């Protein structure tokens, strides 16, 4: 019996997506320690992607965009290791951190290979609808009885606090997801896909409502800005005379939203530039310390695995001690240590290395957009923008769930591929 190659790849992609969602659900269970291997699903997938890239290197390097991606990534890695030599730091944390930094490239290339000849948009839309419906009772459970919810779920969320607006503290919705940011990523993905594929409005409303329940300001802001930029850069066939009007309207809307965003969620704009905020807020502390490290070691950095990444948290805390991080309660408790991304890249590889890493991701998604329709290229732009912008306040570059969702997005608009008819 012969098997259709596209059907096999579609099945493989669906297995991976379902496996990632299972990982999230089990991580949220308070008894997830009974399944320790579930935590390493994303690392296994990244290793698979790395092996695929190794065995198909000669064929992949024929792409000009991928050549640029590899070039800039090589410069980043070289500067990182030279920084380790310059600062006489250990190479074990460096190799571990480099593997984590390569995760996004391995996963995107793997999904590019799987998804380029197929279209699972019908299945993915139905699967997303099921997840949205499945999450409703868990959200209700969380808001009605938080204590009971945290006794069963919320293994990673309990104690993280809500969002304080004025004198009120609002709980962040997560439901069956292990953290509100995970639900926010999923609902941003579903909202974008539902809007672009013109799914019934009730599903767009449901996805948007669950996104708002998370109170994740960064993800909400990134979604809106990404939609506006994508619509301006990839217009949908309107008359040329209408484009300036559309750009002007989008700009005005963005300014209004940005002002409202800052006004509602911060006591004053000066909070963002005052040293009082920087003195305790983890993300700002990492940013504030990253620039002096990059400047002091220019053109190199502090070395891979020394600052802001999981490897530094796991292996080497000597730089943190020299910077006086023992003062911060979150450092002593070992929390918020990897909640942002760019400080780690900037400090460890320097200004040049940081720029090269960002350029390598841009060229990676440019490679992903090759031979796709206009809608697919638009989705590539949105996915790249979402990941790069969200990385300011979230470790999405090392999060397999976020990477896989937004690597899948472009191929949901691949109308020239085999469309599978799957009933759910």
C-alpha positions as CSV (number, residue, x, y, z in Angstrom):
1,X,0.0,0.0,0.0
2,X,1.5,3.4,-1.0
3,X,1.2,6.5,1.0
4,X,0.8,10.0,-0.3
5,X,3.9,12.1,0.8
6,X,1.8,15.2,1.5
7,X,-0.6,13.2,3.7
8,X,2.2,11.8,5.7
9,X,3.7,15.3,6.3
10,X,0.3,16.7,7.2
11,X,-0.1,13.9,9.8
12,X,3.4,14.6,11.2
13,X,2.7,18.3,11.5
14,X,-0.6,17.6,13.3
15,X,1.1,15.2,15.7
16,X,3.7,17.8,16.6
17,X,1.1,20.5,17.2
18,X,-1.0,18.2,19.4
19,X,2.1,17.1,21.3
20,X,2.9,20.8,22.1
21,X,-0.6,21.4,23.4
22,X,-0.4,18.3,25.6
23,X,2.8,19.5,27.0
24,X,1.2,22.8,28.0
25,X,-1.8,21.1,29.7
26,X,0.5,18.7,31.6
27,X,2.8,21.5,32.7
28,X,-0.3,23.3,34.1
29,X,-1.2,20.3,36.3
30,X,0.0,20.6,39.9
31,X,1.0,16.9,39.6
32,X,3.1,17.4,36.5
33,X,6.2,16.0,38.3
34,X,4.8,12.6,37.6
35,X,5.6,13.1,33.9
36,X,9.2,14.6,33.9
37,X,9.9,13.8,30.2
38,X,6.9,16.0,29.1
39,X,9.0,19.1,29.8
40,X,11.6,18.1,27.2
41,X,9.2,17.8,24.2
42,X,10.3,21.1,22.7
43,X,14.1,20.3,23.1
44,X,13.5,16.9,21.3
45,X,11.7,18.7,18.5
46,X,14.5,21.3,18.3
47,X,17.1,18.5,18.1
48,X,15.1,16.9,15.3
49,X,15.1,20.2,13.4
50,X,18.9,20.6,14.0
51,X,19.5,17.0,12.6
52,X,17.3,17.8,9.6
53,X,19.3,21.0,8.9
54,X,22.6,19.1,9.2
55,X,21.6,16.3,6.7
56,X,20.0,18.7,4.2
57,X,22.6,21.5,4.5
58,X,23.8,21.4,0.9
59,X,20.2,21.6,-0.5
60,X,19.1,24.3,1.9
61,X,22.0,26.6,1.3
62,X,20.9,27.1,-2.3
63,X,18.6,29.8,-1.0
64,X,20.1,33.3,-0.9
65,X,18.0,34.3,2.1
66,X,19.1,31.2,4.0
67,X,22.7,32.0,3.1
68,X,22.4,35.4,4.7
69,X,20.7,33.8,7.7
70,X,23.5,31.4,8.2
71,X,26.1,34.1,7.7
72,X,24.7,36.5,10.3
73,X,24.1,33.6,12.7
74,X,27.7,32.5,12.3
75,X,28.9,36.0,13.1
76,X,26.7,36.0,16.3
77,X,28.0,32.6,17.4
78,X,31.7,33.6,16.7
79,X,31.4,36.9,18.6
80,X,29.8,35.0,21.5
81,X,32.6,32.4,21.7
82,X,35.3,35.1,21.3
83,X,33.6,36.9,24.2
84,X,33.9,33.7,26.3
85,X,37.6,33.5,25.4
86,X,38.1,37.2,26.2
87,X,36.5,37.0,29.6
88,X,37.9,33.5,30.4
89,X,34.4,32.0,31.0
90,X,33.4,28.4,30.8
91,X,32.5,26.8,27.4
92,X,29.9,24.4,28.7
93,X,27.3,27.1,29.5
94,X,28.2,28.7,26.2
95,X,27.4,25.5,24.2
96,X,24.1,25.0,26.1
97,X,23.0,28.6,25.5
98,X,24.0,28.4,21.8
99,X,21.7,25.4,21.4
100,X,18.9,27.3,23.1
101,X,19.5,30.3,20.8
102,X,19.4,28.0,17.8
103,X,16.0,26.5,18.8
104,X,14.0,29.0,16.7
105,X,16.0,28.3,13.6
106,X,15.8,24.5,14.0
107,X,12.1,24.5,14.5
108,X,11.3,27.0,11.8
109,X,13.4,25.1,9.2
110,X,11.8,21.8,10.3
111,X,8.3,23.2,9.9
112,X,9.2,24.9,6.6
113,X,10.2,21.4,5.3
114,X,7.0,19.8,6.6
115,X,4.5,22.5,5.7
116,X,5.7,23.8,2.3
117,X,3.8,21.2,0.3
118,X,0.6,20.9,2.4
119,X,-2.2,23.0,3.7
120,X,-3.7,22.1,7.1
121,X,-5.8,25.3,7.5
122,X,-9.1,23.5,7.7
123,X,-7.8,21.1,10.4
124,X,-6.0,23.9,12.3
125,X,-9.0,26.1,12.4
126,X,-11.2,23.3,13.7
127,X,-8.6,22.3,16.2
128,X,-8.2,25.9,17.4
129,X,-12.0,26.2,17.8
130,X,-12.0,23.0,20.0
131,X,-9.2,24.5,22.2
132,X,-11.1,27.8,22.6
133,X,-14.3,26.0,23.6
134,X,-12.4,23.6,25.8
135,X,-10.8,26.5,27.7
136,X,-14.0,28.3,28.5
137,X,-15.0,26.2,31.6
138,X,-11.4,26.4,32.9
139,X,-11.5,30.2,32.7
140,X,-14.8,30.3,34.5
141,X,-13.4,28.0,37.1
142,X,-10.4,30.2,37.6
143,X,-12.3,33.4,38.0
144,X,-15.1,31.9,40.2
145,X,-12.9,29.9,42.6
146,X,-9.2,30.7,42.3
147,X,-8.2,28.7,45.3
148,X,-9.8,25.5,44.0
149,X,-8.4,26.2,40.5
150,X,-4.8,26.6,41.8
151,X,-5.1,23.3,43.8
152,X,-5.6,21.4,40.5
153,X,-4.2,23.7,37.8
154,X,-2.0,26.8,37.7
155,X,1.1,24.9,38.8
156,X,3.3,27.7,37.3
157,X,0.9,30.6,37.8
158,X,0.1,30.6,41.5
159,X,1.8,33.4,43.3
160,X,2.6,35.3,40.2
161,X,0.1,37.9,41.0
162,X,-2.4,39.8,38.9
163,X,-2.4,43.1,37.1
164,X,-2.7,46.1,39.2
165,X,-4.6,49.1,37.7
166,X,-4.9,51.9,40.1
167,X,-6.0,50.5,43.5
168,X,-7.5,47.3,42.0
169,X,-5.8,44.0,41.2
170,X,-7.2,42.0,38.4
171,X,-6.5,38.3,37.9
172,X,-4.9,37.2,34.6
173,X,-6.9,34.5,32.8
174,X,-5.0,31.3,31.8
175,X,-7.5,28.5,32.0
176,X,-6.0,25.2,30.9
177,X,-2.8,26.9,29.8
178,X,0.1,27.0,32.2
179,X,0.5,30.8,32.1
180,X,-1.6,33.7,30.8
181,X,1.2,34.5,28.2
182,X,0.6,31.1,26.6
183,X,-3.1,31.7,26.2
184,X,-2.3,35.2,24.9
185,X,0.1,33.7,22.3
186,X,-2.6,31.2,21.2
187,X,-5.4,33.7,21.0
188,X,-3.2,36.2,19.1
189,X,-2.5,33.4,16.6
190,X,-6.2,32.4,16.3
191,X,-7.4,36.0,16.1
192,X,-5.0,36.7,13.2
193,X,-5.8,33.5,11.3
194,X,-9.5,33.8,11.8
195,X,-9.5,37.4,10.6
196,X,-7.4,36.6,7.5
197,X,-9.3,33.5,6.6
198,X,-12.7,35.3,7.3
199,X,-13.9,32.8,9.8
200,X,-17.3,33.5,11.3
201,X,-17.3,36.6,13.6
202,X,-18.4,34.6,16.6
203,X,-15.1,32.8,16.7
204,X,-13.1,36.0,16.2
205,X,-15.0,37.5,19.2
206,X,-14.4,34.4,21.3
207,X,-10.6,34.4,20.6
208,X,-10.4,38.1,21.2
209,X,-12.4,37.8,24.4
210,X,-10.0,35.2,25.8
211,X,-7.1,37.3,24.8
212,X,-8.5,40.2,26.7
213,X,-9.0,37.9,29.7
214,X,-5.3,37.3,29.9
215,X,-4.6,41.1,30.5
216,X,-1.3,40.5,28.7
217,X,-0.6,44.1,27.4
218,X,2.4,43.3,25.3
219,X,0.7,40.5,23.3
220,X,-2.5,42.6,22.8
221,X,-0.4,45.6,21.7
222,X,1.8,43.5,19.4
223,X,-1.3,41.9,17.7
224,X,-2.8,45.3,16.9
225,X,0.4,46.9,15.7
226,X,1.2,43.7,13.7
227,X,-2.2,43.7,12.0
228,X,-1.9,47.4,11.1
229,X,1.7,47.1,9.7
230,X,0.8,44.0,7.7
231,X,-2.2,45.6,6.2
232,X,-0.1,48.7,5.2
233,X,2.8,46.7,3.7
234,X,0.6,44.0,2.0
235,X,-2.6,45.9,0.9
236,X,-5.5,43.7,-0.2
237,X,-5.9,45.0,-3.8
238,X,-7.6,48.3,-3.0
239,X,-7.1,51.2,-5.4
240,X,-3.7,53.0,-5.2
241,X,-5.5,56.3,-4.3
242,X,-6.9,54.7,-1.2
243,X,-3.6,53.5,0.2
244,X,-2.5,57.0,1.7
245,X,-5.9,57.2,3.4
246,X,-5.6,53.8,4.8
247,X,-2.0,54.5,6.0
248,X,-3.1,57.8,7.6
249,X,-6.1,56.1,9.3
250,X,-3.9,53.3,10.6
251,X,-1.3,55.7,12.0
252,X,-4.0,57.8,13.8
253,X,-5.5,54.7,15.2
254,X,-2.1,53.4,16.4
255,X,-1.3,56.7,18.1
256,X,-4.7,56.8,19.8
257,X,-4.3,53.2,21.0
258,X,-0.8,53.8,22.1
259,X,-1.8,56.8,24.2
260,X,-4.7,54.9,25.7
261,X,-2.4,51.9,26.4
262,X,0.1,53.9,28.3
263,X,-2.6,56.0,30.2
264,X,-4.5,52.9,31.4
265,X,-1.7,50.6,32.3
266,X,0.8,52.9,33.9
267,X,0.4,55.6,36.5
268,X,2.4,58.0,34.4
269,X,4.7,57.9,31.4
270,X,7.6,59.0,33.6
271,X,7.4,55.6,35.4
272,X,9.0,54.1,32.3
273,X,12.1,56.3,32.4
274,X,12.5,56.8,36.2
275,X,15.2,54.9,38.1
276,X,12.5,54.0,40.6
277,X,11.0,51.5,38.2
278,X,14.4,50.2,37.1
279,X,15.5,49.5,40.6
280,X,13.3,46.5,41.1
281,X,11.4,45.4,37.9
282,X,13.3,42.3,36.6
283,X,13.0,43.1,32.9
284,X,14.2,46.6,33.3
285,X,17.1,45.5,35.5
286,X,18.3,43.2,32.8
287,X,18.0,45.8,30.1
288,X,19.8,48.5,32.3
289,X,22.7,46.1,33.0
290,X,22.9,44.7,29.4
291,X,24.0,48.0,27.8
292,X,27.0,48.7,30.1
293,X,28.1,45.1,29.6
294,X,27.9,45.4,25.8
295,X,29.7,48.9,25.9
296,X,32.4,47.8,28.3
297,X,33.3,44.7,26.2
298,X,32.8,46.3,22.8
299,X,33.0,45.0,20.1
300,X,32.5,41.7,22.0
301,X,30.2,40.9,25.0
302,X,30.3,39.1,28.3
303,X,30.3,35.6,26.6
304,X,27.5,33.1,25.9
305,X,25.9,31.6,29.0
306,X,26.8,34.4,31.3
307,X,23.8,36.8,31.5
308,X,20.1,36.8,31.0
309,X,19.6,33.3,29.5
310,X,18.7,29.9,31.0
311,X,22.3,28.7,30.8
312,X,23.5,31.5,33.1
313,X,20.7,30.7,35.5
314,X,21.6,27.0,35.4
315,X,25.4,27.0,35.4
316,X,27.1,30.3,36.1
317,X,25.9,33.1,38.4
318,X,29.3,34.8,38.9
319,X,28.4,37.8,36.7
320,X,25.1,38.3,38.6
321,X,27.1,38.4,41.9
322,X,29.5,41.0,40.5
323,X,26.5,43.1,39.4
324,X,24.9,42.9,42.9
325,X,21.9,40.9,41.9
326,X,21.7,39.4,45.4
327,X,19.8,42.6,46.3
328,X,16.8,41.6,44.3
329,X,14.2,39.2,45.9
330,X,13.4,37.7,42.5
331,X,17.0,36.7,42.0
332,X,17.3,35.1,45.4
333,X,14.1,33.2,44.7
334,X,15.2,32.2,41.2
335,X,12.2,33.7,39.4
336,X,11.9,36.0,36.3
337,X,15.5,35.1,35.4
338,X,14.6,34.5,31.7
339,X,11.5,36.7,31.2
340,X,13.1,38.8,28.6
341,X,15.3,38.0,25.6
342,X,17.3,40.9,24.1
343,X,19.4,41.7,27.2
344,X,20.8,38.2,27.1
345,X,21.7,38.5,23.4
346,X,23.0,42.1,23.7
347,X,25.1,41.5,26.8
348,X,26.6,38.1,25.8
349,X,27.5,38.9,22.2
350,X,27.7,42.7,22.1
351,X,26.0,45.3,19.9
352,X,27.2,43.7,16.7
353,X,26.2,40.2,17.7
354,X,22.7,41.4,18.8
355,X,22.2,43.1,15.4
356,X,23.4,40.0,13.5
357,X,21.1,37.7,15.5
358,X,18.0,39.8,14.7
359,X,19.0,40.0,11.0
360,X,19.4,36.2,10.9
361,X,15.8,35.8,12.2
362,X,14.5,38.3,9.6
363,X,16.3,36.4,6.8
364,X,15.0,33.1,8.3
365,X,11.4,34.3,7.8
366,X,12.2,35.7,4.4
367,X,13.3,32.2,3.5
368,X,10.1,30.9,5.0
369,X,8.1,33.2,2.7
370,X,9.8,32.0,-0.5
371,X,7.3,30.5,-3.1
372,X,4.3,31.4,-0.9
373,X,1.3,33.4,-2.0
374,X,0.8,37.0,-1.1
375,X,-1.3,36.0,1.9
376,X,1.5,33.6,3.0
377,X,4.1,36.4,2.7
378,X,1.9,38.7,4.8
379,X,1.6,36.0,7.4
380,X,5.4,35.5,7.4
381,X,5.8,39.3,8.1
382,X,3.3,39.2,10.9
383,X,4.9,36.1,12.5
384,X,8.4,37.6,12.3
385,X,7.2,40.9,13.7
386,X,5.2,39.2,16.5
387,X,8.2,37.1,17.7
388,X,10.7,39.9,17.5
389,X,8.5,42.5,19.2
390,X,7.2,40.1,21.9
391,X,10.8,39.1,22.8
392,X,11.1,42.5,24.5
393,X,9.2,41.2,27.5
394,X,8.8,37.5,26.9
395,X,11.2,34.6,26.2
396,X,9.3,33.6,23.0
397,X,12.5,32.9,21.1
398,X,13.1,29.9,23.3
399,X,9.4,28.9,23.5
400,X,8.6,26.0,21.2
401,X,4.8,26.6,21.5
402,X,5.1,30.2,20.2
403,X,7.6,29.3,17.5
404,X,5.6,26.4,16.2
405,X,2.3,28.3,16.1
406,X,3.8,31.2,14.1
407,X,5.9,28.9,11.9
408,X,2.6,27.2,11.0
409,X,0.8,30.4,10.2
410,X,2.2,31.2,6.7
411,X,1.4,27.7,5.4
412,X,-2.2,28.1,6.3
413,X,-2.5,30.5,3.4
414,X,-0.6,28.2,0.9
415,X,-3.5,27.9,-1.5
416,X,-1.5,26.2,-4.2
417,X,-0.8,23.2,-2.0
418,X,-2.7,20.0,-1.3
419,X,-5.8,20.9,0.8
420,X,-6.7,18.1,3.1
421,X,-10.3,17.5,3.9
422,X,-10.5,16.5,7.5
423,X,-13.7,16.4,9.4
424,X,-13.8,17.1,13.2
